Amino acid sequence: MNYTVKVNNNLEISISPKEFSKLDIIKTSDSNYHILKNNKSYKAEIINSNFTDKTYKVTINNNSYNVKISSALDILIKDMGFTFGSTKHINSVKAPMPGLILDINVKVGQNVKENDALLILEAMKMENIITSPRDGVIKSISVNKGDAIEKGQLLIEFE
């Protein structure tokens, strides 16, 4: 199963698991990596990630890139006319992973659009923007800035 990597919403690259396994990658800190490919050295850092959209902001040798990773299943679902989060009856947002609430960008009663940033969750020292799965009105916010949360914990409910 190949992955499609779209860079800066422009360049599209297909990567197989076999090709990925041939990379010489060393993790140097929580968000930094040293990569060797074809005898060339690269310094990579993950600056930001959005778990829901599978998007990442990375720097490689001090050049910044916006990256979106899609699996074969993601592509098939898109080709069929469906998208993740397209079901409009989602009434709540739960934590995709354990972490710490760094910031809450919405208030109870606020109207939001699909993909609006709801809150920022720090997990494994990376900031993850949790976005709205649909248009709607915020009914309740079950967490506060600074809270430590568990995977699956209720974060936000919609009216």
N, CA, C and O atoms as a GROMACS GRO file, in nm:
protein
  636
    1MET      N    1   0.084  -0.117   0.000
    1MET     CA    2   0.000   0.000   0.000
    1MET      C    3   0.090   0.124   0.000
    1MET      O    4   0.164   0.148   0.096
    2ASN      N    5   0.083   0.204  -0.106
    2ASN     CA    6   0.162   0.326  -0.117
    2ASN      C    7   0.095   0.441  -0.044
    2ASN      O    8  -0.027   0.442  -0.024
    3TYR      N    9   0.176   0.538  -0.006
    3TYR     CA   10   0.128   0.661   0.053
    3TYR      C   11   0.151   0.773  -0.048
    3TYR      O   12   0.253   0.774  -0.117
    4THR      N   13   0.057   0.865  -0.056
    4THR     CA   14   0.074   0.982  -0.140
    4THR      C   15   0.107   1.099  -0.049
    4THR      O   16   0.035   1.127   0.047
    5VAL      N   17   0.217   1.166  -0.079
    5VAL     CA   18   0.262   1.279   0.001
    5VAL      C   19   0.251   1.402  -0.087
    5VAL      O   20   0.314   1.410  -0.193
    6LYS      N   21   0.171   1.499  -0.043
    6LYS     CA   22   0.154   1.624  -0.118
    6LYS      C   23   0.230   1.733  -0.043
    6LYS      O   24   0.205   1.756   0.076
    7VAL      N   25   0.322   1.801  -0.112
    7VAL     CA   26   0.407   1.901  -0.051
    7VAL      C   27   0.367   2.040  -0.101
    7VAL      O   28   0.359   2.064  -0.221
    8ASN      N   29   0.341   2.130  -0.006
    8ASN     CA   30   0.301   2.269  -0.035
    8ASN      C   31   0.183   2.275  -0.131
    8ASN      O   32   0.173   2.366  -0.213
    9ASN      N   33   0.093   2.178  -0.120
    9ASN     CA   34  -0.028   2.172  -0.202
    9ASN      C   35   0.004   2.176  -0.351
    9ASN      O   36  -0.076   2.225  -0.431
   10ASN      N   37   0.121   2.125  -0.387
   10ASN     CA   38   0.168   2.134  -0.524
   10ASN      C   39   0.230   2.003  -0.570
   10ASN      O   40   0.170   1.930  -0.650
   11LEU      N   41   0.348   1.973  -0.522
   11LEU     CA   42   0.421   1.853  -0.562
   11LEU      C   43   0.360   1.730  -0.496
   11LEU      O   44   0.339   1.728  -0.374
   12GLU      N   45   0.332   1.625  -0.575
   12GLU     CA   46   0.275   1.501  -0.522
   12GLU      C   47   0.372   1.387  -0.546
   12GLU      O   48   0.419   1.365  -0.658
   13ILE      N   49   0.401   1.313  -0.438
   13ILE     CA   50   0.498   1.204  -0.444
   13ILE      C   51   0.432   1.077  -0.390
   13ILE      O   52   0.360   1.082  -0.290
   14SER      N   53   0.456   0.964  -0.458
   14SER     CA   54   0.407   0.835  -0.410
   14SER      C   55   0.524   0.761  -0.346
   14SER      O   56   0.631   0.748  -0.406
   15ILE      N   57   0.503   0.713  -0.222
   15ILE     CA   58   0.609   0.645  -0.148
   15ILE      C   59   0.558   0.509  -0.102
   15ILE      O   60   0.452   0.498  -0.040
   16SER      N   61   0.634   0.405  -0.135
   16SER     CA   62   0.597   0.270  -0.091
   16SER      C   63   0.662   0.243   0.045
   16SER      O   64   0.763   0.304   0.080
   17PRO      N   65   0.603   0.152   0.121
   17PRO     CA   66   0.666   0.115   0.249
   17PRO      C   67   0.809   0.064   0.230
   17PRO      O   68   0.895   0.088   0.316
   18LYS      N   69   0.836  -0.005   0.119
   18LYS     CA   70   0.971  -0.054   0.091
   18LYS      C   71   1.069   0.063   0.074
   18LYS      O   72   1.180   0.060   0.127
   19GLU      N   73   1.027   0.166  -0.002
   19GLU     CA   74   1.113   0.284  -0.022
   19GLU      C   75   1.138   0.354   0.112
   19GLU      O   76   1.249   0.398   0.141
   20PHE      N   77   1.032   0.365   0.192
   20PHE     CA   78   1.045   0.431   0.321
   20PHE      C   79   1.141   0.355   0.412
   20PHE      O   80   1.219   0.417   0.484
   21SER      N   81   1.134   0.223   0.409
   21SER     CA   82   1.220   0.143   0.495
   21SER      C   83   1.368   0.154   0.457
   21SER      O   84   1.456   0.125   0.539
   22LYS      N   85   1.397   0.196   0.335
   22LYS     CA   86   1.535   0.212   0.290
   22LYS      C   87   1.598   0.342   0.342
   22LYS      O   88   1.720   0.358   0.335
   23LEU      N   89   1.516   0.434   0.393
   23LEU     CA   90   1.571   0.559   0.446
   23LEU      C   91   1.643   0.532   0.577
   23LEU      O   92   1.598   0.450   0.657
   24ASP      N   93   1.753   0.599   0.598
   24ASP     CA   94   1.828   0.589   0.723
   24ASP      C   95   1.786   0.709   0.808
   24ASP      O   96   1.834   0.820   0.787
   25ILE      N   97   1.696   0.684   0.904
   25ILE     CA   98   1.639   0.791   0.986
   25ILE      C   99   1.678   0.770   1.131
   25ILE      O  100   1.659   0.662   1.186
   26ILE      N  101   1.732   0.874   1.192
   26ILE     CA  102   1.766   0.870   1.334
   26ILE      C  103   1.691   0.983   1.404
   26ILE      O  104   1.703   1.099   1.365
   27LYS      N  105   1.614   0.948   1.506
   27LYS     CA  106   1.543   1.048   1.586
   27LYS      C  107   1.642   1.111   1.683
   27LYS      O  108   1.702   1.041   1.765
   28THR      N  109   1.660   1.244   1.673
   28THR     CA  110   1.758   1.312   1.758
   28THR      C  111   1.695   1.382   1.877
   28THR      O  112   1.763   1.414   1.974
   29SER      N  113   1.563   1.407   1.870
   29SER     CA  114   1.487   1.462   1.983
   29SER      C  115   1.340   1.432   1.955
   29SER      O  116   1.309   1.362   1.860
   30ASP      N  117   1.249   1.486   2.037
   30ASP     CA  118   1.107   1.456   2.021
   30ASP      C  119   1.051   1.493   1.884
   30ASP      O  120   0.961   1.426   1.834
   31SER      N  121   1.103   1.599   1.823
   31SER     CA  122   1.049   1.641   1.693
   31SER      C  123   1.157   1.658   1.587
   31SER      O  124   1.128   1.708   1.478
   32ASN      N  125   1.279   1.618   1.616
   32ASN     CA  126   1.390   1.634   1.522
   32ASN      C  127   1.443   1.499   1.475
   32ASN      O  128   1.447   1.402   1.550
   33TYR      N  129   1.483   1.496   1.347
   33TYR     CA  130   1.532   1.373   1.286
   33TYR      C  131   1.653   1.404   1.199
   33TYR      O  132   1.664   1.513   1.143
   34HIS      N  133   1.743   1.307   1.188
   34HIS     CA  134   1.853   1.314   1.094
   34HIS      C  135   1.827   1.205   0.990
   34HIS      O  136   1.808   1.089   1.026
   35ILE      N  137   1.825   1.242   0.861
   35ILE     CA  138   1.791   1.148   0.754
   35ILE      C  139   1.907   1.141   0.656
   35ILE      O  140   1.964   1.243   0.616
   36LEU      N  141   1.941   1.018   0.616
   36LEU     CA  142   2.039   0.996   0.510
   36LEU      C  143   1.968   0.929   0.394
   36LEU      O  144   1.903   0.826   0.410
   37LYS      N  145   1.981   0.989   0.274
   37LYS     CA  146   1.924   0.930   0.154
   37LYS      C  147   2.020   0.957   0.040
   37LYS      O  148   2.058   1.072   0.016
   38ASN      N  149   2.058   0.852  -0.031
   38ASN     CA  150   2.152   0.863  -0.143
   38ASN      C  151   2.279   0.939  -0.102
   38ASN      O  152   2.326   1.026  -0.175
   39ASN      N  153   2.331   0.906   0.015
   39ASN     CA  154   2.453   0.967   0.069
   39ASN      C  155   2.441   1.117   0.094
   39ASN      O  156   2.542   1.186   0.103
   40LYS      N  157   2.320   1.167   0.105
   40LYS     CA  158   2.298   1.307   0.141
   40LYS      C  159   2.236   1.313   0.279
   40LYS      O  160   2.152   1.230   0.314
   41SER      N  161   2.278   1.412   0.357
   41SER     CA  162   2.231   1.429   0.494
   41SER      C  163   2.123   1.537   0.500
   41SER      O  164   2.138   1.643   0.439
   42TYR      N  165   2.016   1.510   0.573
   42TYR     CA  166   1.906   1.606   0.589
   42TYR      C  167   1.872   1.619   0.737
   42TYR      O  168   1.866   1.519   0.809
   43LYS      N  169   1.851   1.742   0.780
   43LYS     CA  170   1.805   1.769   0.916
   43LYS      C  171   1.656   1.803   0.904
   43LYS      O  172   1.620   1.900   0.838
   44ALA      N  173   1.570   1.725   0.970
   44ALA     CA  174   1.426   1.746   0.960
   44ALA      C  175   1.367   1.773   1.099
   44ALA      O  176   1.408   1.714   1.198
   45GLU      N  177   1.270   1.863   1.102
   45GLU     CA  178   1.199   1.893   1.227
   45GLU      C  179   1.050   1.904   1.198
   45GLU      O  180   1.010   1.971   1.102
   46ILE      N  181   0.968   1.839   1.281
   46ILE     CA  182   0.823   1.852   1.269
   46ILE      C  183   0.783   1.971   1.356
   46ILE      O  184   0.796   1.967   1.478
   47ILE      N  185   0.735   2.077   1.291
   47ILE     CA  186   0.699   2.200   1.360
   47ILE      C  187   0.557   2.193   1.414
   47ILE      O  188   0.531   2.236   1.527
   48ASN      N  189   0.465   2.138   1.334
   48ASN     CA  190   0.325   2.133   1.373
   48ASN      C  191   0.260   2.016   1.303
   48ASN      O  192   0.301   1.977   1.193
   49SER      N  193   0.158   1.958   1.366
   49SER     CA  194   0.086   1.848   1.302
   49SER      C  195  -0.063   1.858   1.331
   49SER      O  196  -0.104   1.903   1.438
   50ASN      N  197  -0.143   1.815   1.235
   50ASN     CA  198  -0.287   1.810   1.252
   50ASN      C  199  -0.327   1.664   1.232
   50ASN      O  200  -0.334   1.614   1.119
   51PHE      N  201  -0.351   1.596   1.342
   51PHE     CA  202  -0.378   1.453   1.342
   51PHE      C  203  -0.499   1.418   1.255
   51PHE      O  204  -0.495   1.318   1.182
   52THR      N  205  -0.605   1.497   1.261
   52THR     CA  206  -0.727   1.467   1.189
   52THR      C  207  -0.707   1.477   1.038
   52THR      O  208  -0.750   1.388   0.964
   53ASP      N  209  -0.643   1.582   0.992
   53ASP     CA  210  -0.624   1.604   0.848
   53ASP      C  211  -0.499   1.537   0.791
   53ASP      O  212  -0.479   1.538   0.670
   54LYS      N  213  -0.417   1.478   0.878
   54LYS     CA  214  -0.290   1.418   0.836
   54LYS      C  215  -0.201   1.520   0.765
   54LYS      O  216  -0.139   1.491   0.663
   55THR      N  217  -0.198   1.642   0.821
   55THR     CA  218  -0.114   1.747   0.765
   55THR      C  219  -0.004   1.783   0.866
   55THR      O  220  -0.024   1.776   0.987
   56TYR      N  221   0.111   1.822   0.813
   56TYR     CA  222   0.226   1.850   0.896
   56TYR      C  223   0.300   1.970   0.839
   56TYR      O  224   0.304   1.991   0.718
   57LYS      N  225   0.360   2.048   0.928
   57LYS     CA  226   0.451   2.153   0.885
   57LYS      C  227   0.589   2.107   0.930
   57LYS      O  228   0.613   2.085   1.049
   58VAL      N  229   0.679   2.093   0.834
   58VAL     CA  230   0.814   2.043   0.863
   58VAL      C  231   0.918   2.137   0.805
   58VAL      O  232   0.893   2.208   0.707
   59THR      N  233   1.034   2.136   0.866
   59THR     CA  234   1.148   2.204   0.806
   59THR      C  235   1.252   2.097   0.774
   59THR      O  236   1.278   2.008   0.855
   60ILE      N  237   1.309   2.108   0.656
   60ILE     CA  238   1.416   2.018   0.614
   60ILE      C  239   1.531   2.106   0.569
   60ILE      O  240   1.519   2.183   0.474
   61ASN      N  241   1.644   2.094   0.639
   61ASN     CA  242   1.760   2.180   0.614
   61ASN      C  243   1.720   2.327   0.610
   61ASN      O  244   1.761   2.401   0.521
   62ASN      N  245   1.639   2.368   0.708
   62ASN     CA  246   1.594   2.506   0.728
   62ASN      C  247   1.498   2.557   0.621
   62ASN      O  248   1.471   2.677   0.617
   63ASN      N  249   1.444   2.471   0.535
   63ASN     CA  250   1.339   2.508   0.440
   63ASN      C  251   1.207   2.454   0.494
   63ASN      O  252   1.200   2.338   0.534
   64SER      N  253   1.103   2.537   0.494
   64SER     CA  254   0.975   2.499   0.552
   64SER      C  255   0.881   2.442   0.446
   64SER      O  256   0.873   2.493   0.334
   65TYR      N  257   0.809   2.333   0.483
   65TYR     CA  258   0.717   2.267   0.391
   65TYR      C  259   0.588   2.231   0.463
   65TYR      O  260   0.589   2.194   0.581
   66ASN      N  261   0.475   2.243   0.392
   66ASN     CA  262   0.347   2.192   0.440
   66ASN      C  263   0.324   2.059   0.369
   66ASN      O  264   0.327   2.052   0.246
   67VAL      N  265   0.299   1.954   0.447
   67VAL     CA  266   0.291   1.819   0.393
   67VAL      C  267   0.158   1.755   0.433
   67VAL      O  268   0.115   1.765   0.548
   68LYS      N  269   0.093   1.689   0.335
   68LYS     CA  270  -0.028   1.612   0.362
   68LYS      C  271  -0.001   1.469   0.317
   68LYS      O  272   0.043   1.444   0.205
   69ILE      N  273  -0.028   1.373   0.407
   69ILE     CA  274  -0.002   1.232   0.378
   69ILE      C  275  -0.136   1.160   0.364
   69ILE      O  276  -0.222   1.170   0.451
   70SER      N  277  -0.152   1.088   0.252
   70SER     CA  278  -0.275   1.013   0.226
   70SER      C  279  -0.240   0.868   0.201
   70SER      O  280  -0.147   0.837   0.126
   71SER      N  281  -0.316   0.778   0.264
   71SER     CA  282  -0.298   0.635   0.238
   71SER      C  283  -0.385   0.595   0.119
   71SER      O  284  -0.464   0.675   0.069
   72ALA      N  285  -0.370   0.472   0.075
   72ALA     CA  286  -0.453   0.421  -0.035
   72ALA      C  287  -0.600   0.428   0.003
   72ALA      O  288  -0.684   0.457  -0.082
   73LEU      N  289  -0.633   0.401   0.129
   73LEU     CA  290  -0.772   0.407   0.175
   73LEU      C  291  -0.825   0.550   0.168
   73LEU      O  292  -0.938   0.572   0.125
   74ASP      N  293  -0.745   0.647   0.210
   74ASP     CA  294  -0.787   0.789   0.202
   74ASP      C  295  -0.820   0.826   0.058
   74ASP      O  296  -0.920   0.893   0.032
   75ILE      N  297  -0.735   0.784  -0.036
   75ILE     CA  298  -0.755   0.816  -0.177
   75ILE      C  299  -0.880   0.749  -0.231
   75ILE      O  300  -0.957   0.811  -0.304
   76LEU      N  301  -0.902   0.622  -0.195
   76LEU     CA  302  -1.021   0.550  -0.238
   76LEU      C  303  -1.148   0.618  -0.187
   76LEU      O  304  -1.244   0.635  -0.261
   77ILE      N  305  -1.148   0.656  -0.061
   77ILE     CA  306  -1.265   0.723  -0.002
   77ILE      C  307  -1.291   0.855  -0.074
   77ILE      O  308  -1.406   0.888  -0.103
   78LYS      N  309  -1.186   0.931  -0.103
   78LYS     CA  310  -1.203   1.058  -0.175
   78LYS      C  311  -1.256   1.034  -0.316
   78LYS      O  312  -1.346   1.104  -0.361
   79ASP      N  313  -1.200   0.933  -0.386
   79ASP     CA  314  -1.245   0.902  -0.522
   79ASP      C  315  -1.391   0.858  -0.526
   79ASP      O  316  -1.459   0.877  -0.627
   80MET      N  317  -1.439   0.800  -0.417
   80MET     CA  318  -1.579   0.757  -0.409
   80MET      C  319  -1.673   0.873  -0.376
   80MET      O  320  -1.795   0.857  -0.374
   81GLY      N  321  -1.614   0.990  -0.351
   81GLY     CA  322  -1.696   1.107  -0.322
   81GLY      C  323  -1.722   1.129  -0.174
   81GLY      O  324  -1.802   1.215  -0.137
   82PHE      N  325  -1.655   1.053  -0.091
   82PHE     CA  326  -1.669   1.070   0.054
   82PHE      C  327  -1.541   1.132   0.107
   82PHE      O  328  -1.435   1.120   0.047
   83THR      N  329  -1.553   1.200   0.221
   83THR     CA  330  -1.434   1.253   0.286
   83THR      C  331  -1.446   1.229   0.435
   83THR      O  332  -1.556   1.219   0.489
   84PHE      N  333  -1.331   1.221   0.502
   84PHE     CA  334  -1.330   1.206   0.648
   84PHE      C  335  -1.403   1.323   0.710
   84PHE      O  336  -1.378   1.438   0.675
   85GLY      N  337  -1.493   1.295   0.802
   85GLY     CA  338  -1.566   1.401   0.869
   85GLY      C  339  -1.682   1.455   0.788
   85GLY      O  340  -1.744   1.554   0.828
   86SER      N  341  -1.714   1.393   0.674
   86SER     CA  342  -1.820   1.448   0.590
   86SER      C  343  -1.958   1.419   0.646
   86SER      O  344  -2.055   1.484   0.606
   87THR      N  345  -1.969   1.323   0.736
   87THR     CA  346  -2.098   1.297   0.797
   87THR      C  347  -2.132   1.414   0.889
   87THR      O  348  -2.053   1.449   0.976
   88LYS      N  349  -2.247   1.472   0.870
   88LYS     CA  350  -2.282   1.596   0.938
   88LYS      C  351  -2.353   1.576   1.071
   88LYS      O  352  -2.393   1.673   1.135
   89HIS      N  353  -2.371   1.450   1.113
   89HIS     CA  354  -2.439   1.427   1.240
   89HIS      C  355  -2.341   1.405   1.356
   89HIS      O  356  -2.381   1.354   1.461
   90ILE      N  357  -2.216   1.442   1.338
   90ILE     CA  358  -2.118   1.433   1.447
   90ILE      C  359  -2.153   1.540   1.549
   90ILE      O  360  -2.159   1.658   1.516
   91ASN      N  361  -2.177   1.497   1.672
   91ASN     CA  362  -2.220   1.591   1.775
   91ASN      C  363  -2.114   1.621   1.879
   91ASN      O  364  -2.137   1.703   1.969
   92SER      N  365  -1.998   1.557   1.869
   92SER     CA  366  -1.894   1.583   1.968
   92SER      C  367  -1.756   1.558   1.909
   92SER      O  368  -1.741   1.491   1.807
   93VAL      N  369  -1.657   1.614   1.976
   93VAL     CA  370  -1.518   1.592   1.939
   93VAL      C  371  -1.450   1.531   2.061
   93VAL      O  372  -1.458   1.584   2.171
   94LYS      N  373  -1.384   1.416   2.038
   94LYS     CA  374  -1.313   1.348   2.146
   94LYS      C  375  -1.164   1.352   2.117
   94LYS      O  376  -1.122   1.367   2.002
   95ALA      N  377  -1.085   1.338   2.221
   95ALA     CA  378  -0.940   1.344   2.208
   95ALA      C  379  -0.888   1.225   2.127
   95ALA      O  380  -0.916   1.110   2.161
   96PRO      N  381  -0.812   1.251   2.020
   96PRO     CA  382  -0.756   1.142   1.940
   96PRO      C  383  -0.637   1.074   2.008
   96PRO      O  384  -0.596   0.965   1.968
   97MET      N  385  -0.582   1.139   2.111
   97MET     CA  386  -0.464   1.088   2.181
   97MET      C  387  -0.454   1.157   2.316
   97MET      O  388  -0.515   1.263   2.334
   98PRO      N  389  -0.380   1.102   2.411
   98PRO     CA  390  -0.360   1.172   2.538
   98PRO      C  391  -0.270   1.293   2.517
   98PRO      O  392  -0.186   1.294   2.427
   99GLY      N  393  -0.288   1.394   2.601
   99GLY     CA  394  -0.203   1.511   2.588
   99GLY      C  395  -0.244   1.622   2.682
   99GLY      O  396  -0.312   1.599   2.782
  100LEU      N  397  -0.202   1.743   2.650
  100LEU     CA  398  -0.224   1.861   2.731
  100LEU      C  399  -0.291   1.968   2.645
  100LEU      O  400  -0.245   1.996   2.534
  101ILE      N  401  -0.400   2.027   2.695
  101ILE     CA  402  -0.470   2.133   2.623
  101ILE      C  403  -0.386   2.262   2.635
  101ILE      O  404  -0.372   2.317   2.744
  102LEU      N  405  -0.332   2.308   2.523
  102LEU     CA  406  -0.251   2.431   2.522
  102LEU      C  407  -0.335   2.556   2.504
  102LEU      O  408  -0.307   2.660   2.562
  103ASP      N  409  -0.441   2.544   2.422
  103ASP     CA  410  -0.523   2.662   2.394
  103ASP      C  411  -0.660   2.617   2.345
  103ASP      O  412  -0.673   2.513   2.281
  104ILE      N  413  -0.762   2.696   2.377
  104ILE     CA  414  -0.898   2.671   2.329
  104ILE      C  415  -0.937   2.794   2.247
  104ILE      O  416  -0.936   2.906   2.297
  105ASN      N  417  -0.972   2.771   2.120
  105ASN     CA  418  -0.997   2.881   2.027
  105ASN      C  419  -1.144   2.918   2.011
  105ASN      O  420  -1.176   3.009   1.935
  106VAL      N  421  -1.234   2.848   2.082
  106VAL     CA  422  -1.377   2.872   2.066
  106VAL      C  423  -1.442   2.894   2.202
  106VAL      O  424  -1.382   2.867   2.307
  107LYS      N  425  -1.567   2.942   2.198
  107LYS     CA  426  -1.647   2.964   2.319
  107LYS      C  427  -1.783   2.900   2.301
  107LYS      O  428  -1.827   2.878   2.188
  108VAL      N  429  -1.849   2.869   2.411
  108VAL     CA  430  -1.984   2.814   2.406
  108VAL      C  431  -2.074   2.914   2.333
  108VAL      O  432  -2.069   3.034   2.360
  109GLY      N  433  -2.156   2.864   2.241
  109GLY     CA  434  -2.247   2.948   2.164
  109GLY      C  435  -2.187   3.001   2.034
  109GLY      O  436  -2.258   3.060   1.953
  110GLN      N  437  -2.059   2.980   2.014
  110GLN     CA  438  -1.992   3.030   1.895
  110GLN      C  439  -2.025   2.944   1.774
  110GLN      O  440  -2.029   2.821   1.783
  111ASN      N  441  -2.050   3.010   1.659
  111ASN     CA  442  -2.068   2.940   1.532
  111ASN      C  443  -1.930   2.906   1.477
  111ASN      O  444  -1.840   2.989   1.477
  112VAL      N  445  -1.915   2.781   1.429
  112VAL     CA  446  -1.789   2.740   1.367
  112VAL      C  447  -1.818   2.677   1.232
  112VAL      O  448  -1.927   2.625   1.208
  113LYS      N  449  -1.722   2.681   1.146
  113LYS     CA  450  -1.729   2.617   1.015
  113LYS      C  451  -1.644   2.491   1.018
  113LYS      O  452  -1.555   2.477   1.102
  114GLU      N  453  -1.672   2.399   0.928
  114GLU     CA  454  -1.592   2.278   0.916
  114GLU      C  455  -1.446   2.317   0.894
  114GLU      O  456  -1.416   2.406   0.815
  115ASN      N  457  -1.356   2.250   0.964
  115ASN     CA  458  -1.211   2.270   0.960
  115ASN      C  459  -1.161   2.392   1.037
  115ASN      O  460  -1.041   2.419   1.035
  116ASP      N  461  -1.251   2.467   1.105
  116ASP     CA  462  -1.204   2.574   1.194
  116ASP      C  463  -1.126   2.512   1.309
  116ASP      O  464  -1.161   2.404   1.356
  117ALA      N  465  -1.020   2.579   1.354
  117ALA     CA  466  -0.942   2.531   1.468
  117ALA      C  467  -1.024   2.545   1.596
  117ALA      O  468  -1.069   2.654   1.629
  118LEU      N  469  -1.044   2.435   1.667
  118LEU     CA  470  -1.118   2.437   1.793
  118LEU      C  471  -1.025   2.452   1.912
  118LEU      O  472  -1.049   2.534   2.001
  119LEU      N  473  -0.919   2.373   1.914
  119LEU     CA  474  -0.823   2.379   2.024
  119LEU      C  475  -0.690   2.323   1.980
  119LEU      O  476  -0.677   2.261   1.874
  120ILE      N  477  -0.590   2.346   2.065
  120ILE     CA  478  -0.456   2.294   2.037
  120ILE      C  479  -0.422   2.195   2.147
  120ILE      O  480  -0.427   2.226   2.266
  121LEU      N  481  -0.386   2.074   2.105
  121LEU     CA  482  -0.352   1.964   2.195
  121LEU      C  483  -0.204   1.932   2.178
  121LEU      O  484  -0.159   1.901   2.068
  122GLU      N  485  -0.129   1.939   2.288
  122GLU     CA  486   0.012   1.900   2.283
  122GLU      C  487   0.022   1.753   2.319
  122GLU      O  488  -0.024   1.710   2.425
  123ALA      N  489   0.082   1.676   2.229
  123ALA     CA  490   0.103   1.534   2.254
  123ALA      C  491   0.243   1.500   2.207
  123ALA      O  492   0.280   1.533   2.094
  124MET      N  493   0.321   1.436   2.289
  124MET     CA  494   0.459   1.399   2.258
  124MET      C  495   0.538   1.523   2.213
  124MET      O  496   0.617   1.516   2.119
  125LYS      N  497   0.516   1.634   2.280
  125LYS     CA  498   0.586   1.761   2.256
  125LYS      C  499   0.560   1.819   2.118
  125LYS      O  500   0.639   1.899   2.068
  126MET      N  501   0.449   1.778   2.054
  126MET     CA  502   0.409   1.835   1.926
  126MET      C  503   0.272   1.898   1.943
  126MET      O  504   0.186   1.844   2.012
  127GLU      N  505   0.252   2.012   1.879
  127GLU     CA  506   0.122   2.079   1.883
  127GLU      C  507   0.033   2.024   1.773
  127GLU      O  508   0.070   2.024   1.656
  128ASN      N  509  -0.086   1.977   1.812
  128ASN     CA  510  -0.184   1.922   1.718
  128ASN      C  511  -0.307   2.011   1.719
  128ASN      O  512  -0.368   2.031   1.825
  129ILE      N  513  -0.344   2.063   1.605
  129ILE     CA  514  -0.463   2.147   1.595
  129ILE      C  515  -0.583   2.055   1.574
  129ILE      O  516  -0.590   1.982   1.476
  130ILE      N  517  -0.677   2.060   1.667
  130ILE     CA  518  -0.800   1.981   1.655
  130ILE      C  519  -0.903   2.072   1.588
  130ILE      O  520  -0.937   2.178   1.640
  131THR      N  521  -0.952   2.029   1.472
  131THR     CA  522  -1.043   2.111   1.393
  131THR      C  523  -1.186   2.061   1.401
  131THR      O  524  -1.212   1.947   1.441
  132SER      N  525  -1.278   2.146   1.363
  132SER     CA  526  -1.420   2.112   1.365
  132SER      C  527  -1.452   2.014   1.252
  132SER      O  528  -1.413   2.036   1.138
  133PRO      N  529  -1.524   1.905   1.285
  133PRO     CA  530  -1.560   1.809   1.181
  133PRO      C  531  -1.677   1.855   1.095
  133PRO      O  532  -1.707   1.795   0.992
  134ARG      N  533  -1.745   1.965   1.138
  134ARG     CA  534  -1.862   2.012   1.064
  134ARG      C  535  -1.892   2.157   1.102
  134ARG      O  536  -1.837   2.211   1.197
  135ASP      N  537  -1.982   2.219   1.024
  135ASP     CA  538  -2.035   2.349   1.061
  135ASP      C  539  -2.127   2.328   1.181
  135ASP      O  540  -2.193   2.225   1.190
  136GLY      N  541  -2.133   2.424   1.271
  136GLY     CA  542  -2.223   2.410   1.384
  136GLY      C  543  -2.202   2.516   1.489
  136GLY      O  544  -2.128   2.612   1.470
  137VAL      N  545  -2.271   2.496   1.602
  137VAL     CA  546  -2.264   2.586   1.716
  137VAL      C  547  -2.209   2.506   1.834
  137VAL      O  548  -2.251   2.394   1.859
  138ILE      N  549  -2.114   2.566   1.905
  138ILE     CA  550  -2.054   2.499   2.020
  138ILE      C  551  -2.155   2.496   2.135
  138ILE      O  552  -2.201   2.600   2.182
  139LYS      N  553  -2.190   2.374   2.179
  139LYS     CA  554  -2.286   2.356   2.289
  139LYS      C  555  -2.213   2.357   2.424
  139LYS      O  556  -2.258   2.422   2.518
  140SER      N  557  -2.100   2.284   2.431
  140SER     CA  558  -2.025   2.281   2.556
  140SER      C  559  -1.879   2.250   2.529
  140SER      O  560  -1.844   2.188   2.429
  141ILE      N  561  -1.795   2.297   2.622
  141ILE     CA  562  -1.653   2.269   2.617
  141ILE      C  563  -1.620   2.199   2.749
  141ILE      O  564  -1.636   2.257   2.856
  142SER      N  565  -1.575   2.076   2.740
  142SER     CA  566  -1.556   1.993   2.859
  142SER      C  567  -1.415   1.999   2.918
  142SER      O  568  -1.387   1.931   3.017
  143VAL      N  569  -1.328   2.078   2.860
  143VAL     CA  570  -1.190   2.088   2.909
  143VAL      C  571  -1.152   2.235   2.924
  143VAL      O  572  -1.219   2.324   2.873
  144ASN      N  573  -1.044   2.257   2.996
  144ASN     CA  574  -0.990   2.391   3.015
  144ASN      C  575  -0.846   2.395   2.970
  144ASN      O  576  -0.778   2.292   2.964
  145LYS      N  577  -0.799   2.514   2.939
  145LYS     CA  578  -0.659   2.532   2.902
  145LYS      C  579  -0.573   2.480   3.017
  145LYS      O  580  -0.596   2.511   3.133
  146GLY      N  581  -0.473   2.398   2.982
  146GLY     CA  582  -0.384   2.342   3.084
  146GLY      C  583  -0.423   2.204   3.133
  146GLY      O  584  -0.346   2.141   3.206
  147ASP      N  585  -0.542   2.156   3.095
  147ASP     CA  586  -0.587   2.023   3.138
  147ASP      C  587  -0.507   1.913   3.070
  147ASP      O  588  -0.474   1.922   2.952
  148ALA      N  589  -0.476   1.809   3.148
  148ALA     CA  590  -0.418   1.686   3.092
  148ALA      C  591  -0.536   1.596   3.057
  148ALA      O  592  -0.624   1.574   3.140
  149ILE      N  593  -0.538   1.542   2.935
  149ILE     CA  594  -0.653   1.463   2.891
  149ILE      C  595  -0.609   1.325   2.844
  149ILE      O  596  -0.492   1.302   2.813
  150GLU      N  597  -0.705   1.234   2.840
  150GLU     CA  598  -0.681   1.097   2.796
  150GLU      C  599  -0.742   1.077   2.657
  150GLU      O  600  -0.831   1.151   2.616
  151LYS      N  601  -0.693   0.977   2.585
  151LYS     CA  602  -0.748   0.942   2.454
  151LYS      C  603  -0.895   0.907   2.471
  151LYS      O  604  -0.933   0.833   2.562
  152GLY      N  605  -0.979   0.960   2.381
  152GLY     CA  606  -1.122   0.932   2.384
  152GLY      C  607  -1.202   1.022   2.475
  152GLY      O  608  -1.324   1.012   2.478
  153GLN      N  609  -1.136   1.110   2.550
  153GLN     CA  610  -1.206   1.200   2.642
  153GLN      C  611  -1.284   1.303   2.563
  153GLN      O  612  -1.235   1.355   2.462
  154LEU      N  613  -1.407   1.333   2.607
  154LEU     CA  614  -1.491   1.434   2.543
  154LEU      C  615  -1.426   1.571   2.557
  154LEU      O  616  -1.389   1.613   2.667
  155LEU      N  617  -1.414   1.641   2.445
  155LEU     CA  618  -1.355   1.774   2.446
  155LEU      C  619  -1.462   1.881   2.423
  155LEU      O  620  -1.475   1.975   2.501
  156ILE      N  621  -1.540   1.864   2.314
  156ILE     CA  622  -1.636   1.968   2.273
  156ILE      C  623  -1.762   1.899   2.221
  156ILE      O  624  -1.755   1.796   2.154
  157GLU      N  625  -1.880   1.958   2.254
  157GLU     CA  626  -2.007   1.909   2.200
  157GLU      C  627  -2.069   2.019   2.114
  157GLU      O  628  -2.050   2.138   2.139
  158PHE      N  629  -2.142   1.975   2.010
  158PHE     CA  630  -2.213   2.066   1.922
  158PHE      C  631  -2.363   2.062   1.952
  158PHE      O  632  -2.415   1.962   2.001
  159GLU      N  633  -2.432   2.173   1.921
  159GLU     CA  634  -2.578   2.176   1.937
  159GLU      C  635  -2.642   2.095   1.829
  159GLU      O  636  -2.765   2.084   1.823
   0.00000   0.00000   0.00000
